[in-house]
Amino acid sequence: MSLRIQYLCAPVHTPMKFHIILLSTLLSPFLFTTCNQVSPGSVKNTADSVQPSADGKAINNKILDTVTYNKIVKNLSNGDTTGLWPAKAPYPLPGAFLPFKRIVAFYGNLYSKKMGILGELPKDSMLKQLKREVKKWEDADSTMPVVPALHYITVTAQANGGKQRMRLPFKKIDTIIQWAREIHGLVFIDIQVGSSTVQEEIPELEKYLMMDSVHLGIDPEFSMKNNERPGSVIGTFNSDDINFAIDYLANLVRKNNLPPKILIVHRFTQGMVTGYDKIKKIPEVQVVMDMDGWGDKPLKLSTYKRYIYKEPVMFTGFKLFYKNDIKKNPDGFLRTDEILKLIPKPIYIQYQ
């Protein structure tokens, strides 16, 4: 799978194929769970379902509708007979967003027109296109309601500097949150740690992660364990890194009586995530392993099977690139019906 890399400062010269973006001047002014893993008496079966509200916030009625939950995760497993799916994990806390709705997200950065559709298009055009994609998914799978989301890169990998990452101004996160409110959507804030760590970067975002509608994404591709230059190699997170993120989010949930948080972990190679079987599965955090590599249809589908299907955690995601996925074949963009044939069906869809 070809790498994707975007910088907000000086470009890196490398034999690999990357998109290099110069933005320093712009900145200068400023899946799945199964019931057999849970004691039958620990959660009530009830018709009083805990469903997300119209504005994307989960409604916590202190009761989880396990009957509906089990039905949905079985449907998402898409007839898998291997025993891998649904993935084995405890029920989430009441108020859980997943699996009751599918999320369709636009990804990017407001300081760049080349890091994703979020940032490439003006606000109004971008939101209109996002609504069209949401409608496509609603039409493709009438059994699953869909909510829009904005997935914003707030810490970006860099070629220069000791920690090889740039923390972008918080004011843009505030902007994204406001835009999401206008479409009754969710927000994901994403970090590319460079030579820093999740332990150092995630706490900086706590005031946002305490909000019901704000969730987290972490990108192993740009985690440079040995201080390599971002883009020279594909980075990696181990289970300790991912578990730190899970524990941090879980503590926020417990301390602030929040509904479960969603954690997106990007992946498109074997080495990007190590120790998948040691990733914690707890009621406070819903983990989505997101296949985010670009390429033609056979490559993307095989990557999903190798690294997402074969190494189950909780839920799965799938990323679509408006430009890179059709570089070799103008008809190479995967359709909704093709994606819905995957085992398991992705609950999180991202467009870049």
C-alpha positions in Angstrom: 0.0 0.0 0.0 1.5 3.4 -1.0 2.1 5.7 1.9 0.3 9.0 2.3 2.1 11.9 4.0 1.3 15.6 4.4 3.6 18.1 6.0 2.9 21.5 7.3 6.5 22.7 6.9 9.5 21.9 4.8 9.2 19.0 2.4 11.2 15.7 2.8 13.1 14.3 -0.1 12.4 10.5 -0.1 12.2 7.8 -2.8 8.7 7.0 -1.5 5.6 8.6 -3.0 4.3 11.3 -0.8 2.1 14.4 -1.0 4.2 17.2 0.4 2.5 20.4 1.5 4.0 23.7 2.5 1.9 25.5 5.1 4.2 27.1 7.6 3.4 30.5 6.2 -0.3 30.0 6.9 0.4 29.3 10.5 2.7 32.2 11.2 -0.1 34.6 12.3 -1.3 32.9 15.1 -15.7 -5.4 16.0 -17.7 -5.8 17.6 -18.9 -7.2 20.9 -20.7 -10.4 21.8 -23.2 -11.1 24.6 -21.4 -14.3 25.6 -18.6 -12.3 27.1 -20.9 -10.6 29.7 -22.7 -11.9 32.7 -26.4 -12.1 31.8 -27.4 -10.2 34.9 -25.0 -7.3 34.3 -27.0 -5.5 31.7 -30.8 -5.5 31.3 -32.5 -6.6 28.1 -35.1 -3.9 27.5 -37.1 -2.2 24.9 -36.0 1.1 26.2 -33.1 1.4 23.8 -30.3 3.8 24.3 -30.0 5.5 20.9 -28.1 8.6 19.7 -30.2 11.7 19.5 -30.6 13.8 16.3 -27.7 16.0 17.2 -25.2 13.1 17.4 -25.2 13.0 21.2 -25.9 9.7 22.9 -28.8 9.6 25.3 -27.9 7.9 28.5 -31.0 6.3 30.0 -28.9 4.0 32.3 -30.0 1.0 30.3 -28.5 -0.7 27.3 -30.8 -2.4 24.9 -28.8 -5.6 24.5 -31.4 -7.3 22.3 -31.0 -4.6 19.7 -27.2 -4.5 20.2 -26.8 -8.2 19.6 -29.0 -8.1 16.5 -27.0 -5.3 15.0 -23.5 -6.7 15.7 -24.7 -10.0 14.2 -25.8 -8.2 11.1 -22.5 -6.4 10.8 -20.6 -9.7 11.0 -22.1 -10.4 7.6 -22.4 -14.1 8.0 -18.9 -14.8 9.2 -18.4 -18.4 10.1 -14.9 -18.4 11.3 -15.7 -17.3 14.9 -13.7 -14.0 14.5 -16.8 -11.9 14.1 -18.5 -10.5 16.0 -15.4 -9.7 18.0 -15.4 -10.8 21.6 -15.7 -7.9 24.0 -17.9 -6.7 26.9 -21.0 -4.7 26.3 -20.5 -0.9 26.3 -21.9 1.4 28.9 -25.4 2.7 28.3 -25.3 5.7 26.0 -22.9 4.0 23.5 -23.1 5.4 20.0 -22.0 2.2 18.3 -23.3 0.1 16.8 -26.7 1.9 16.7 -25.6 4.3 13.9 -23.0 4.2 11.1 -20.7 7.2 11.0 -19.7 8.9 7.7 -16.9 11.3 8.2 -14.9 13.9 6.2 -11.2 14.0 7.0 -8.7 16.8 6.7 -7.1 19.9 8.0 -8.3 23.5 7.7 -4.7 24.7 7.0 -4.4 22.6 3.9 -6.4 22.0 0.7 -4.5 18.7 0.1 -4.8 16.8 3.3 -8.4 15.9 2.7 -11.9 17.0 1.7 -12.2 18.8 5.0 -10.1 21.8 4.2 -10.1 21.3 0.4 -13.6 22.7 -0.1 -15.2 25.8 1.3 -17.3 25.1 4.3 -20.7 25.2 2.7 -19.7 23.1 -0.3 -18.0 20.6 1.9 -21.0 20.2 4.2 -23.3 19.8 1.3 -21.1 17.0 -0.1 -20.9 15.3 3.2 -24.7 15.3 3.4 -24.8 13.7 0.0 -22.5 10.9 1.1 -24.6 10.4 4.2 -27.7 10.0 2.0 -25.8 7.4 -0.2 -25.1 5.3 2.9 -28.7 5.6 4.2 -30.0 4.4 0.8 -27.4 1.6 0.6 -28.2 0.2 4.0 -31.7 1.1 5.2 -31.2 -0.9 8.4 -28.6 1.4 9.7 -29.1 5.1 10.5 -26.2 7.4 9.5 -24.7 10.4 11.3 -22.2 12.8 9.7 -18.8 13.6 11.3 -15.9 15.9 10.8 -12.5 14.2 11.4 -9.9 16.9 12.0 -6.2 16.5 12.1 -5.1 18.7 15.0 -1.5 17.4 15.5 0.5 16.9 12.3 3.7 15.1 11.6 6.6 17.3 10.5 9.9 17.0 8.8 11.6 19.4 11.1 11.9 20.0 14.8 12.9 17.9 17.8 9.6 16.1 18.1 8.7 16.2 14.4 5.1 17.3 15.1 3.1 20.5 15.1 0.2 21.2 17.4 -2.2 23.4 15.4 -4.2 26.2 17.1 -7.1 25.1 19.2 -9.3 27.8 17.6 -9.7 25.6 14.6 -11.0 22.7 16.7 -13.6 25.2 18.0 -14.5 26.0 14.4 -14.9 22.3 13.6 -17.1 21.7 16.6 -19.4 24.6 15.5 -19.6 23.2 12.0 -20.5 19.8 13.3 -23.3 21.2 15.5 -24.8 22.8 12.4 -25.2 19.4 10.8 -26.0 17.5 14.0 -22.8 15.6 13.7 -19.8 14.2 15.6 -16.2 15.4 15.8 -13.0 13.4 15.8 -9.7 15.1 16.7 -6.8 13.2 15.2 -3.1 13.2 16.2 0.1 12.3 14.3 2.7 12.2 17.0 5.9 12.2 15.0 8.7 11.6 17.6 6.4 12.6 20.4 4.0 10.1 22.1 0.4 9.6 22.7 1.2 10.0 26.4 2.3 13.6 25.7 -0.2 14.6 23.1 -3.6 13.3 24.2 -3.8 15.2 27.6 -3.4 18.4 25.7 -6.8 17.8 24.1 -8.7 16.9 27.3 -11.0 19.9 27.4 -12.4 18.8 24.0 -12.5 15.1 24.8 -14.7 15.8 27.8 -17.4 16.9 25.3 -20.1 14.3 24.5 -19.8 14.7 20.8 -16.0 14.8 20.5 -13.9 11.6 20.0 -10.3 10.7 19.2 -8.3 9.4 16.3 -4.6 8.2 16.5 -2.4 7.5 13.5 0.4 4.9 13.8 1.7 5.8 10.4 3.4 8.9 11.8 4.6 7.5 15.1 8.4 7.5 14.8 9.7 5.3 17.6 13.3 5.7 16.7 13.2 9.4 15.7 13.0 8.6 12.0 12.0 11.3 9.7 8.2 11.1 9.1 7.6 9.7 5.7 10.9 7.8 5.5 9.3 4.7 7.1 5.8 3.7 8.1 5.4 4.3 11.8 3.9 2.0 14.5 1.8 1.9 17.7 2.0 -1.1 20.0 -0.8 -2.2 22.3 0.7 -0.1 25.2 0.3 3.1 23.1 -3.3 2.2 22.1 -4.1 1.1 25.7 -2.9 4.5 27.0 -5.4 6.2 24.7 -8.1 3.8 25.9 -7.3 4.3 29.5 -7.2 8.0 29.2 -10.6 8.2 27.5 -12.1 5.7 30.0 -11.0 7.8 32.9 -12.7 10.9 31.4 -15.8 8.8 30.9 -15.8 7.7 34.5 -14.9 11.0 36.1 -17.4 13.0 34.1 -20.3 10.5 33.7 -19.9 10.6 29.9 -21.3 8.1 27.3 -18.5 5.8 25.9 -15.9 7.4 23.8 -14.9 6.2 20.3 -11.3 5.7 19.4 -10.3 5.4 15.7 -7.0 3.7 15.1 -5.7 4.0 11.5 -4.1 1.0 9.9 -3.0 -0.3 6.4 0.0 -2.5 7.2 0.9 -5.4 9.5 3.5 -3.4 11.4 1.4 -0.3 12.0 -0.3 -2.0 14.9 1.5 -4.7 17.0 -0.1 -6.7 19.8 -3.7 -6.3 18.6 -4.7 -9.1 20.9 -3.5 -7.1 23.9 -5.6 -4.1 23.1 -8.0 -3.5 26.0 -11.7 -4.0 25.5 -13.7 -2.1 28.1 -17.2 -0.7 28.3 -16.1 2.9 28.4 -14.3 3.0 25.0 -15.4 1.7 21.6 -12.4 1.0 19.4 -12.6 1.2 15.6 -9.8 -0.2 13.5 -9.9 1.9 10.3 -8.4 0.6 7.1 -7.1 3.9 5.7 -4.7 2.9 2.9 -5.3 4.1 -0.7 -5.1 2.3 -3.9 -7.2 0.3 -6.4 -10.1 -1.9 -5.4 -8.3 -5.2 -5.1 -5.5 -3.7 -3.0 -7.9 -2.0 -0.6 -10.1 -5.0 -0.2 -7.2 -7.3 0.4 -5.7 -4.9 2.9 -9.0 -4.9 4.8 -9.0 -8.6 4.9 -5.4 -9.0 6.0 -5.1 -6.4 8.7 -8.7 -5.6 9.8 -10.7 -8.8 9.4 -8.0 -11.2 10.6 -7.1 -9.2 13.7 -10.4 -8.3 15.3 -10.6 -5.7 18.1 -14.2 -4.3 18.3 -15.5 -2.4 15.3 -14.1 -1.6 11.9 -13.8 1.4 9.5 -13.0 1.9 5.9 -11.4 5.0 4.3 -12.0 6.2 0.8 -9.7 8.7 -1.1 -11.5 10.8 -3.7 -8.4 11.3 -5.7 -5.8 8.6 -4.9 -8.2 5.7 -5.2 -8.7 6.4 -8.9 -5.2 7.2 -9.9 -4.8 4.0 -11.8 -8.4 3.4 -12.7 -11.1 6.1 -13.1 -13.6 3.4 -12.1 -11.6 2.3 -9.1 -13.6 4.1 -6.4 -15.4 1.5 -4.3 -19.2 1.8 -4.2 -21.2 1.5 -1.1 -22.7 -1.8 -2.1 -19.2 -3.2 -2.6 -18.1 -2.1 0.9 -21.2 -3.5 2.5 -20.1 -7.0 1.2 -17.1 -6.9 3.4 -16.8 -9.1 6.5 -17.4 -7.5 8.8 -19.3 -4.5 7.5 -17.6 -1.2 8.5 -19.5 0.9 10.9 -17.2 4.0 10.3 -16.7 5.4 6.8 -14.1 8.1 6.2 -13.6 10.2 3.1 -10.3 12.1 2.4 
